[in-house]
């Protein structure tokens, strides 16, 4: 079997048997297309002709052209999974990536809004139009529930339970979780669903919660544009939907929420991912220490008198 056909079968396996998201399958397909193009330039077209030095050379080339470390890491994961699949399916016997390490992933702190910036963003004036009130609900839900942009765009009406103060969300790998929705986020979403969404739905049937101006499901690109636009109006340049998710997690932890609870709400498979938010701002840790520890303040030392 040639590499092109093997790649197609691997991507089908990811989508159908592993239940990987369409975004993951698309990204892996892009990574493997670049990998196969590199192999073709080296005159390699059959799985059994791929060697470890060729793979390492390809990875080095990805780093040299300046790809982001996370992009390189994803490409390595795609390649390792592809070779593991070919061995499991007996397409070939060689497994040149068996002990290939993932490139070190630099730890960086995500962008986070201050509480005042969140207020400026969400308390600004939204006009009484269907699109503006939809935008308000989108911003409130992104920050109020900590959703990924793909989860927000994929949300259907049957997954909203405002009376029970919860949303049913499908995250990475179609994993289902329940997310609480309360306060201003629930108010904004409820108002949009009752009054404004019917104006956008028009004659086009859609189960989506958030609709575009034509009545179809809103796209991730549109949500990015909405965040950037209202962020700019609030004096926040380059606001990204993920920044609202990061801010949600940080403010929850700073407010005293349990790390495991925040992990569950965010849908993180590994708690180490959630722990990253505990390093963003240590001010609240210091204040909690000062307030709680009996020896946190300097004691007056008695002076002996001779």
C-alpha positions in Angstrom: 0.0 0.0 0.0 1.3 3.4 -0.9 1.6 6.3 1.6 -1.2 8.3 0.2 -3.7 5.6 0.6 -2.4 4.7 4.1 -2.8 8.3 5.1 -6.5 8.3 3.9 -7.2 5.2 5.9 -5.5 6.6 9.0 -7.6 9.8 8.8 -10.7 7.7 8.4 -9.7 5.7 11.4 -9.3 8.8 13.5 -12.7 10.2 12.4 -14.8 7.0 12.6 -13.2 4.7 15.1 -11.4 7.1 17.4 -14.2 9.8 17.2 -11.6 12.6 16.8 -13.1 16.0 16.1 -13.2 17.3 12.5 -10.7 20.0 13.5 -8.2 17.4 14.7 -8.6 15.2 11.6 -8.2 18.3 9.3 -5.1 19.4 11.2 -3.5 15.9 11.1 -4.3 15.7 7.4 -2.4 18.9 6.8 0.5 17.7 8.9 0.7 14.4 7.1 0.4 16.0 3.7 3.4 18.1 4.5 5.2 15.0 5.8 4.4 13.0 2.6 5.6 15.9 0.4 8.9 15.9 2.3 9.3 12.2 1.8 8.5 12.5 -1.9 11.2 15.1 -2.2 13.6 12.5 -0.7 12.3 9.9 -3.2 10.4 7.9 -0.6 6.9 6.6 -1.5 6.5 3.3 0.4 6.1 2.9 4.2 8.9 0.4 4.5 11.4 2.8 3.1 10.9 5.5 5.8 13.8 5.7 8.2 14.3 7.4 11.6 16.9 9.9 10.2 14.4 10.9 7.5 11.7 11.6 10.2 14.1 13.5 12.4 15.3 15.6 9.4 11.7 16.5 8.6 11.0 17.6 12.2 14.2 19.7 12.1 13.0 21.3 8.9 9.7 22.2 10.6 11.5 23.9 13.4 13.9 25.7 11.0 11.1 27.3 9.0 9.9 28.9 12.2 6.7 27.0 12.9 5.3 27.4 16.4 6.4 24.8 18.9 2.8 23.7 19.4 2.4 23.2 15.6 5.6 21.1 15.5 4.4 19.1 18.5 1.1 18.4 16.8 3.0 17.3 13.6 5.1 14.9 15.6 2.0 13.4 17.2 0.4 13.0 13.8 3.4 11.2 12.4 3.8 8.9 15.4 0.1 8.0 15.3 0.3 7.4 11.6 3.3 5.0 11.9 1.7 3.2 14.9 -1.5 2.8 12.8 0.4 1.3 9.8 2.1 -1.3 12.1 -1.2 -2.2 13.8 -2.9 -2.6 10.4 0.1 -4.6 9.1 0.7 -2.1 6.3 4.4 -2.3 7.3 6.4 -3.9 10.0 9.0 -1.1 10.7 8.1 1.4 13.4 10.7 4.2 13.2 8.9 6.5 15.6 8.5 4.0 18.4 10.6 6.0 20.9 10.6 9.4 19.1 10.2 12.0 21.8 7.8 14.9 21.4 9.6 18.3 21.2 9.8 20.2 24.5 6.8 22.4 24.8 7.7 25.8 26.3 5.4 26.9 29.1 3.9 30.2 28.6 1.2 32.0 30.5 -2.0 32.7 28.6 -3.4 36.2 28.2 -5.9 37.1 30.9 -8.2 40.1 31.3 -8.4 41.9 34.6 -11.8 42.1 36.3 -12.0 45.8 35.3 -11.4 44.8 31.7 -14.1 42.2 31.8 -16.5 44.8 33.2 -15.6 47.2 30.5 -16.2 44.5 27.9 -19.5 43.1 29.1 -21.1 46.2 30.6 -20.7 48.3 27.5 -23.8 49.3 25.6 -25.3 46.8 23.2 -28.0 48.0 20.9 -31.4 46.4 20.9 -30.9 44.5 17.7 -30.8 40.8 17.1 -27.2 40.7 16.1 -26.0 43.0 18.9 -27.8 41.0 21.6 -26.5 37.8 20.0 -23.0 39.2 20.3 -23.6 40.1 24.0 -24.8 36.6 24.7 -21.8 35.1 23.0 -19.3 37.2 25.0 -21.2 36.5 28.3 -21.3 32.7 27.6 -17.6 32.6 26.6 -16.6 34.3 29.8 -19.3 33.0 32.1 -18.9 29.3 31.1 -15.3 29.1 30.0 -16.3 27.5 26.6 -13.9 26.9 23.7 -15.0 28.8 20.6 -15.7 25.5 18.8 -18.0 24.4 21.7 -19.9 27.6 21.6 -20.4 27.4 17.8 -21.5 23.8 18.1 -24.0 24.4 20.9 -27.6 23.3 20.0 -30.8 24.5 21.6 -31.6 21.1 23.1 -28.3 21.3 25.0 -29.4 24.5 26.9 -31.1 23.9 30.3 -31.5 27.4 31.7 -34.1 26.3 34.3 -31.4 23.9 35.6 -28.7 26.4 35.1 -26.6 24.2 32.9 -25.3 23.6 29.4 -24.5 20.2 27.9 -21.2 20.7 25.9 -19.3 18.5 23.6 -15.6 19.2 23.8 -12.5 17.8 22.2 -13.0 14.3 20.9 -16.8 14.8 21.2 -16.4 14.3 25.0 -19.6 15.4 26.8 -19.6 17.5 30.0 -22.1 19.6 31.9 -21.2 23.3 32.4 -23.0 25.6 34.9 -24.5 28.8 33.5 -25.7 31.4 35.9 -26.0 35.2 36.5 -25.5 37.6 33.7 -24.5 34.8 31.2 -27.8 33.0 31.8 -29.7 36.3 31.6 -28.1 37.3 28.3 -28.5 33.9 26.8 -32.1 33.5 27.9 -33.0 36.9 26.5 -31.4 36.2 23.2 -33.1 32.8 22.8 -36.6 34.2 23.7 -36.6 37.5 21.9 -33.8 37.8 19.4 -32.9 34.4 18.0 -36.3 34.0 16.3 -35.6 37.1 14.3 -32.4 35.5 13.0 -33.9 32.0 12.4 -36.2 33.3 9.6 -37.3 30.5 7.3 -34.0 28.5 7.5 -34.3 25.7 10.1 -31.3 25.3 12.4 -30.8 23.7 15.8 -27.8 26.0 16.5 -28.1 28.3 19.5 -26.0 31.1 17.9 -27.0 32.0 14.3 -25.5 34.3 11.7 -27.3 37.0 9.8 -28.5 34.5 7.3 -30.0 32.1 9.9 -27.2 29.5 9.7 -24.9 28.3 12.5 -22.3 30.9 13.4 -18.7 30.2 12.4 -15.6 30.3 14.6 -14.2 33.1 12.3 -17.3 35.2 13.1 -16.9 34.7 16.8 -13.2 35.7 16.6 -14.4 38.9 14.7 -17.0 39.6 17.4 -14.5 39.3 20.2 -12.0 41.6 18.4 -14.7 44.2 17.6 -16.2 44.5 21.1 -12.8 44.2 22.7 -11.6 47.2 20.6 -14.7 49.2 21.7 -13.8 48.4 25.3 -10.2 49.4 24.8 -8.8 45.9 24.6 -6.9 45.3 21.4 -6.6 41.8 19.9 -9.2 40.2 22.1 -9.4 36.5 21.4 -12.2 34.1 22.4 -9.7 31.9 24.2 -8.7 34.9 26.3 -12.2 34.9 27.8 -11.8 31.2 28.6 -8.4 31.8 30.2 -9.9 34.7 32.2 -12.8 32.6 33.4 -10.4 29.9 34.7 -8.1 32.5 36.4 -10.8 34.4 38.0 -12.5 31.3 39.3 -9.3 30.1 40.9 -8.5 33.5 42.3 -12.1 33.5 43.8 -11.4 30.3 45.7 -12.8 27.6 43.3 -11.3 24.2 43.7 -8.8 23.2 41.0 -10.6 20.0 40.3 -13.9 21.8 39.8 -12.4 24.2 37.3 -10.7 21.3 35.5 -14.1 19.6 35.1 -15.8 22.8 33.9 -13.1 23.5 31.3 -13.0 19.9 30.1 -9.3 19.4 30.7 -8.2 15.8 30.5 -5.1 16.5 32.5 -5.1 18.6 35.7 -1.6 19.9 34.8 -3.2 21.9 32.0 -5.6 23.6 34.6 -2.7 24.2 37.0 -1.1 26.5 34.5 -3.7 29.1 35.6 -2.4 29.0 39.2 0.9 30.6 38.0 -0.7 33.6 36.3 -1.2 35.9 39.2 0.2 35.1 42.7 -1.3 38.2 44.3 -4.4 36.4 45.5 -2.2 33.6 47.0 -0.2 36.2 49.0 -3.4 37.9 50.3 -4.9 34.5 51.3 -1.8 33.7 53.2 -1.7 37.0 55.0 -5.4 36.6 55.9 -5.2 33.0 57.1 -1.8 32.3 58.6 -1.4 33.1 62.3 2.3 34.0 61.9 2.1 35.8 58.5 2.8 39.2 60.0 5.9 40.3 61.7 5.7 40.0 65.5 6.9 42.6 67.9 10.0 41.2 69.5 10.2 42.0 73.2 13.4 43.9 74.2 15.1 42.8 77.3 16.2 45.4 79.8 19.5 44.8 81.6 
